Amino acid sequence: MKKVNLNVVGLSMLVLAITSLFKGLEDAFLIFLVLSSAMFGAARMNVLMDGKSNIRKSNALLALLGLAFGIASMFTSGVFEVISSFFLGTCFGLIGVNMIFEKNNEQED
């Protein structure tokens, strides 16, 4: 069976969320946002389980990226503010995924 790229699924969900926001479907917008962030978290966990990532380096990168999105969300308005805030939360959520993975590895050893 072919493995699905969860980042592509997450981006597709994000596009659906933005489309539903423009159509005025606020409930669908929130549902697709939650689903897309869950897909990004699952993709990150797969990368961590494969051992292809340096956790400390990626945490620093995600923190800087999240900070940039946080600053962008303060100075933009409308849809761009919502999208920047979403990416801010996603970046720090992925740091949380990294921390959970590290803690689980420490308990197994």
Secondary structure, 3 states (H helix, E strand, C coil): CCCCCHHHHHHHHHHHHHHHHHCCCHHHHHHHHHHHHHHHHHHHHHHHHHCCCCHHHHHHHHHHHHHHHHHHHHHCCCHHHHHHHHHHHHHHHHHHHHHHHHHHHHHHC
